Amino acid sequence: MKRNLTAILLIVCAAVLIIVGISMHQPESVLHKAVRICMECIGLG
């Protein structure tokens, strides 16, 4: 039972943080940073 409670608590915390990130328009900036890092890794940046 305690294990299930911990899992549910972590899922709820993750959902809250995802909602906060989306409301602050973070997905776009994260995507740009990820693309930049990938381009540097393969030598195109």
Helices and strands as residue ranges (DSSP letters): H 2-23, H 26-41
